[in-house]
Amino acid sequence: MKLALTVLAIAAALALQTTLTTFVRGTATLDFVLIVVVYLALTSGPTTGLVVGGVAGLIQDSLSSGILGVGGLAKTLVGYLAGRLGTQFIVTAPLPRFLVFIAATVVHAAVFMGLYVLLGLREFPSPWAAVAGQAVGNAFVGVVGFQVLEWLPGFRARRQWRRPARR
């Protein structure tokens, strides 16, 4: 069941990412795949983060026009580091989660852009505003998503508890 939900979450993030990218252009574009990778890494650990990051990154690379594997490597590293951070520290409050999402976005951007520059394939003149905007956007959506997903099981249980029993 958990594997099916993971696959569904990655597929939904990829669909949302590819759909919204055609409509939204600017400095604060969100990376929904990265948000899902960090969420799964924080909730399931570094091994899950590593595997999900690698698979989701490779799929996202295959759908984009870039070099296959650069985004996969960046998301693999971020998934592992976020999962390790989640096992070493208490990351259950919104502020620590916000900071983890910001750090994950910055590390992802640094690895992604660094590999492209290192390989001499692309230059990124002054990407700091775009990375900062994406980091804050990813962190906001990630924290709100965390809160909603934690709230849903309790909501369903309270709703069933209030419902009168049928006879």
C-alpha positions as CSV (number, residue, x, y, z in Angstrom):
1,M,0.0,0.0,0.0
2,K,2.8,2.4,0.9
3,L,4.6,1.7,-2.4
4,A,1.4,2.4,-4.4
5,L,0.9,5.7,-2.5
6,T,4.5,6.6,-3.2
7,V,4.2,5.9,-6.9
8,L,0.9,7.8,-7.0
9,A,2.5,10.8,-5.2
10,I,5.4,10.9,-7.6
11,A,3.1,10.6,-10.6
12,A,0.8,13.4,-9.3
13,A,3.9,15.6,-8.7
14,L,5.2,15.0,-12.1
15,A,1.9,15.7,-13.8
16,L,1.4,18.8,-11.7
17,Q,5.0,19.9,-12.5
18,T,4.7,19.4,-16.2
19,T,1.3,21.0,-16.4
20,L,2.0,24.1,-14.4
21,T,5.4,24.7,-16.0
22,T,3.7,25.5,-19.3
23,F,1.5,28.1,-17.5
24,V,3.8,29.7,-15.0
25,R,7.0,31.4,-15.9
26,G,9.1,33.5,-13.5
27,T,11.5,33.4,-10.6
28,A,9.3,31.6,-8.1
29,T,8.4,28.4,-9.9
30,L,7.8,25.4,-7.6
31,D,9.4,22.0,-7.8
32,F,6.6,19.6,-6.8
33,V,8.7,16.6,-7.4
34,L,11.3,17.9,-4.9
35,I,8.6,18.6,-2.4
36,V,7.4,15.0,-2.6
37,V,10.9,13.7,-2.4
38,V,11.6,15.7,0.8
39,Y,8.2,14.8,2.3
40,L,8.8,11.1,1.8
41,A,12.4,11.3,3.0
42,L,11.3,13.1,6.2
43,T,8.5,10.6,6.9
44,S,10.2,7.4,5.8
45,G,14.0,7.9,6.2
46,P,17.1,8.2,4.2
47,T,16.9,5.0,2.2
48,T,13.4,5.8,1.0
49,G,14.5,9.4,0.2
50,L,17.5,8.1,-1.7
51,V,15.5,5.7,-3.8
52,V,12.5,8.0,-4.4
53,G,14.8,10.9,-5.2
54,G,16.7,8.9,-7.7
55,V,13.7,7.4,-9.5
56,A,11.7,10.7,-9.5
57,G,14.7,12.7,-10.6
58,L,15.4,10.3,-13.5
59,I,11.8,10.4,-14.6
60,Q,11.8,14.2,-14.4
61,D,15.0,14.3,-16.4
62,S,13.6,12.0,-19.1
63,L,10.6,14.4,-19.4
64,S,12.8,17.5,-19.7
65,S,15.2,18.6,-22.3
66,G,18.3,18.5,-20.0
67,I,21.0,15.9,-19.5
68,L,19.6,12.6,-18.2
69,G,20.9,12.0,-14.7
70,V,21.7,15.5,-13.4
71,G,18.4,16.1,-11.8
72,G,18.3,12.5,-10.7
73,L,21.6,12.8,-8.9
74,A,20.6,16.1,-7.3
75,K,17.3,14.7,-6.0
76,T,19.0,11.5,-4.8
77,L,21.4,13.5,-2.7
78,V,18.7,15.8,-1.4
79,G,16.4,12.8,-0.6
80,Y,19.2,11.1,1.3
81,L,20.2,14.2,3.2
82,A,16.6,15.2,4.1
83,G,15.9,11.6,5.3
84,R,19.1,11.6,7.4
85,L,18.2,15.0,8.9
86,G,14.8,13.7,9.7
87,T,16.2,10.7,11.6
88,Q,18.8,12.8,13.5
89,F,16.7,15.7,14.5
90,I,13.1,16.3,15.6
91,V,11.5,17.8,12.5
92,T,7.9,17.7,13.4
93,A,7.1,21.4,13.9
94,P,6.3,23.7,11.0
95,L,9.4,25.9,11.4
96,P,12.0,23.1,11.3
97,R,10.2,21.6,8.3
98,F,10.2,25.0,6.6
99,L,14.0,25.2,7.1
100,V,14.5,21.7,5.8
101,F,12.5,22.5,2.6
102,I,14.5,25.7,2.1
103,A,17.8,23.8,2.7
104,A,16.8,21.0,0.4
105,T,15.9,23.4,-2.4
106,V,19.2,25.3,-2.1
107,V,21.2,22.1,-2.1
108,H,19.3,20.8,-5.1
109,A,19.9,24.0,-7.0
110,A,23.6,24.0,-6.1
111,V,24.1,20.4,-7.2
112,F,22.0,20.8,-10.3
113,M,23.5,24.1,-11.5
114,G,27.0,23.1,-10.3
115,L,27.0,20.0,-12.4
116,Y,25.9,21.9,-15.5
117,V,28.6,24.6,-15.0
118,L,31.2,21.9,-14.2
119,L,30.4,20.1,-17.4
120,G,30.5,23.4,-19.3
121,L,27.0,22.9,-20.7
122,R,25.3,26.0,-19.3
123,E,25.9,29.2,-17.4
124,F,23.6,30.5,-14.7
125,P,24.2,34.3,-14.3
126,S,23.1,35.4,-10.9
127,P,20.6,32.6,-10.0
128,W,20.2,33.7,-6.4
129,A,16.8,35.5,-6.7
130,A,15.3,32.5,-8.6
131,V,16.7,30.0,-6.1
132,A,15.5,32.1,-3.1
133,G,12.0,32.4,-4.6
134,Q,11.8,28.7,-5.3
135,A,13.1,27.8,-1.9
136,V,10.5,29.9,-0.1
137,G,7.7,28.7,-2.4
138,N,8.7,25.0,-2.0
139,A,9.0,25.5,1.8
140,F,5.5,27.0,2.0
141,V,3.8,24.4,-0.1
142,G,5.7,21.6,1.7
143,V,4.8,22.8,5.2
144,V,1.1,23.3,4.2
145,G,1.1,19.9,2.5
146,F,2.6,18.3,5.7
147,Q,-0.1,19.9,7.8
148,V,-2.9,18.9,5.5
149,L,-1.7,15.3,5.3
150,E,-1.4,15.1,9.1
151,W,-4.8,16.6,9.6
152,L,-6.7,14.3,7.2
153,P,-6.6,11.0,9.2
154,G,-7.8,12.8,12.4
155,F,-10.6,14.5,10.4
156,R,-11.8,11.2,9.0
157,A,-11.7,9.6,12.5
158,R,-13.6,12.6,14.1
159,R,-16.2,12.5,11.3
160,Q,-16.8,8.7,11.8
161,W,-17.0,9.2,15.6
162,R,-19.7,11.9,15.3
163,R,-21.8,9.9,12.8
164,P,-24.7,8.1,14.6
165,A,-24.6,4.3,14.4
166,R,-27.0,2.7,11.9
167,R,-29.4,0.1,13.2
